[in-house]
Amino acid sequence: MTRREQLQEQYEDALFALMMDDVATAEGKKYLEENERLKNDPDAAVPEEISRECLRTIRRQFAKRKASAAGRVTAKVFGRVAMVAGVAAMLFTAVFATSETVRVNTMNLVVKVYEECTDFYVENGQSADTIPEVTTGWLPEGYILEDHSKDDVFAWYLYQKSDNESIKIKYTLSEGLVLSVDTEDAAVEHIEIHGAQAMLITKGDVQQLVWLTTDKSAFIQVLGIEVSRDELIHVAQELRY
């Protein structure tokens, strides 16, 4: 396989990952809405005896988790569904998939790390009436806006230099949504962007920055294909929204 063919294959894989990321965002909203409906439905209430048994099971699982050397149990059975729809389903099936969970109390940000992905959502997030225009203060030489879209939930902008070199910027409202990011076999580091803690994810030729705005109203993603780490960070630092 030639170098160009390899790049084309990686580019197609990355575009597919972007498409699935959009699907995951929509699915997360749907699952959270269903979770709220179940919580407010008297007919969906769980019998007290089942609740007690499930709580005992949860305690046993967490006891095992604390005793493990790794200190982490990945969610392979339920994946991201365990986080969003989980409680109602788990109480009736007595299957509990736990994951590493980090809560940033000052921002109400919940980060759940699974084997194949990392999910983000905000507890008691701030609502926003509209999505602002997102503009770039800086782009690497040769990049131009090729496509963009905007609705009531998120906006995205695609900049390209060539078929194999692109930068995608996404602005997603945080209220009632779960943002799922592919972190399987990826290198992850944390840096500061716009006064917020951002996660930089590197997987092959694809790099992505993800962070929550300081007012907790939206998640921002900056994804680059065949873009250097420093260039991606520079793009993120110069964003205006």
C-alpha positions in Angstrom: 0.0 0.0 0.0 1.4 3.4 -1.0 1.7 6.3 1.5 -1.2 8.1 -0.2 -3.4 5.0 0.0 -2.5 4.7 3.8 -3.4 8.4 4.3 -6.7 8.0 2.4 -7.6 5.0 4.5 -6.8 6.8 7.8 -8.8 9.9 6.5 -11.9 7.7 5.8 -11.6 6.1 9.2 -11.4 9.5 10.9 -14.5 10.8 8.9 -16.4 7.7 10.0 -15.4 8.4 13.6 -16.6 12.0 13.3 -20.0 10.7 12.0 -20.3 8.3 14.8 -19.5 11.1 17.3 -22.5 13.0 16.0 -24.7 10.0 16.3 -23.5 9.4 19.9 -24.3 13.0 20.8 -27.9 12.6 19.5 -28.2 9.2 21.3 -27.0 10.6 24.6 -29.7 13.3 24.5 -32.4 10.7 23.7 -31.2 8.5 26.6 -31.2 11.3 29.1 -34.7 12.3 28.1 -35.9 8.7 28.6 -34.1 8.6 32.0 -36.0 11.7 33.1 -39.3 10.3 31.9 -38.7 7.1 33.8 -37.8 9.0 37.0 -41.2 10.9 36.8 -43.3 7.8 35.9 -44.9 6.2 39.0 -45.4 3.0 37.1 -41.7 2.7 36.6 -40.9 2.8 40.3 -38.6 -0.1 41.5 -39.9 -2.3 44.3 -38.2 -1.6 47.6 -36.9 -5.2 48.0 -35.2 -5.1 44.6 -33.7 -1.7 45.4 -32.2 -3.1 48.6 -30.8 -6.1 46.8 -29.3 -4.0 44.0 -27.7 -1.6 46.5 -26.1 -4.6 48.2 -24.8 -5.7 44.8 -23.4 -2.2 44.1 -21.6 -2.2 47.5 -20.0 -5.6 46.8 -18.8 -4.4 43.4 -17.3 -1.3 44.8 -15.6 -3.3 47.6 -14.0 -5.5 44.9 -13.0 -2.4 42.9 -11.2 -0.8 45.9 -9.3 -4.0 46.5 -8.1 -4.3 43.0 -4.5 -3.2 42.2 -5.6 -1.3 39.1 -8.3 0.5 40.9 -10.5 0.5 37.8 -13.3 -1.5 36.3 -14.2 -0.8 32.7 -17.7 -0.9 31.5 -17.8 -3.5 28.8 -21.3 -4.9 29.2 -23.3 -1.7 29.1 -20.8 0.7 27.5 -22.2 4.2 27.3 -25.8 3.0 27.9 -24.9 2.1 31.4 -24.2 5.7 32.2 -27.3 7.2 30.6 -30.1 4.8 30.9 -28.4 2.6 33.4 -30.3 2.7 36.7 -33.6 1.4 35.5 -32.1 -1.3 33.4 -29.6 -2.4 36.0 -32.0 -2.7 38.8 -34.1 -5.3 36.9 -31.2 -7.2 35.4 -28.8 -7.1 38.4 -25.9 -6.5 36.1 -23.7 -3.7 37.1 -21.1 -2.3 34.8 -19.0 0.3 36.7 -16.5 2.7 35.3 -13.9 5.1 36.5 -15.8 8.3 37.3 -14.3 11.7 38.0 -16.4 14.6 39.3 -15.2 18.1 39.1 -17.3 19.7 41.8 -16.6 23.3 40.9 -17.9 22.7 37.4 -20.4 19.9 37.9 -18.6 18.1 35.2 -18.8 14.3 35.3 -16.2 12.3 33.3 -16.7 8.6 32.9 -13.8 6.5 31.4 -14.8 3.3 29.7 -12.6 0.8 27.8 -13.5 2.2 24.4 -14.5 5.8 25.1 -14.8 8.6 27.5 -18.2 10.2 28.3 -18.7 13.8 29.5 -21.9 15.3 30.9 -22.8 18.2 33.2 -24.9 18.0 36.3 -27.1 21.1 36.7 -25.7 22.7 33.6 -26.5 26.2 32.5 -29.0 26.5 29.6 -28.3 28.6 26.6 -30.9 30.2 24.3 -28.8 30.1 21.2 -25.6 28.8 19.8 -23.1 31.5 19.1 -21.1 31.9 16.0 -17.7 30.2 16.4 -14.9 32.0 14.6 -11.2 31.1 14.2 -8.6 33.7 15.1 -5.9 31.6 13.6 -5.6 28.6 11.2 -2.5 26.9 9.8 -1.6 28.2 6.3 -3.7 26.9 3.5 -6.8 25.9 5.5 -10.2 27.2 4.2 -13.8 26.6 5.4 -15.3 23.8 3.3 -18.5 23.1 5.1 -20.5 24.0 8.2 -23.9 23.3 9.9 -25.9 24.5 12.8 -29.0 23.5 14.6 -30.6 23.9 18.1 -28.1 21.6 19.8 -24.7 22.0 18.1 -22.7 23.7 15.4 -19.7 22.4 13.4 -17.2 23.9 11.0 -14.9 21.9 8.7 -11.7 23.4 7.4 -9.5 21.6 4.9 -6.1 22.1 3.3 -6.2 18.9 1.3 -8.2 15.6 1.1 -6.1 14.2 4.0 -5.6 17.4 6.1 -8.5 18.8 8.0 -9.7 20.6 11.1 -13.2 20.2 12.5 -14.6 22.5 15.3 -17.7 21.5 17.2 -19.8 23.5 19.7 -22.3 21.4 21.6 -24.7 22.6 24.2 -24.1 20.7 27.4 -27.6 20.8 29.0 -29.2 17.3 28.9 -26.5 15.9 26.6 -23.8 13.3 26.9 -20.6 13.8 24.9 -18.8 10.6 24.0 -15.2 10.7 22.7 -13.2 7.8 21.3 -10.2 7.3 23.7 -9.6 3.6 23.1 -5.8 3.0 22.8 -5.3 6.7 22.7 -2.7 9.0 24.4 -4.4 11.5 26.7 -3.1 14.6 28.3 -4.6 17.6 30.0 -3.9 21.3 29.2 -5.5 24.6 29.8 -7.6 26.3 27.1 -9.5 29.5 27.6 -9.2 29.1 31.3 -10.7 25.6 31.3 -9.1 22.2 31.7 -9.0 20.5 28.3 -8.4 16.9 27.3 -6.0 16.4 24.4 -6.5 13.0 22.8 -4.0 11.6 20.3 -4.8 8.5 18.2 -2.6 7.9 15.2 -2.8 10.9 12.9 -5.9 12.2 14.6 -5.8 14.6 17.5 -8.7 16.1 19.4 -9.1 18.8 22.1 -12.2 18.7 24.3 -13.2 21.1 27.0 -16.2 22.6 28.8 -16.8 26.3 28.6 -16.3 28.2 31.8 -20.0 29.0 32.1 -20.7 25.3 31.8 -23.1 25.8 28.8 -21.3 24.0 26.1 -18.6 21.5 25.1 -16.1 22.5 22.5 -14.1 20.0 20.3 -11.3 20.8 18.0 -10.3 17.8 15.9 -7.3 17.7 13.5 -6.2 15.1 10.9 -2.6 15.4 9.9 -2.3 18.5 12.1 0.5 19.0 14.6 -0.1 19.1 18.3 1.1 22.7 18.6 -1.0 23.8 15.6 -4.2 22.2 17.1 -3.6 23.9 20.5 -3.0 27.3 18.7 -6.3 26.9 16.8 -8.1 26.2 20.1 -6.5 29.1 21.9 -7.6 31.5 19.2 -11.2 30.4 19.0 -13.9 33.0 19.6 -17.4 32.1 20.7 
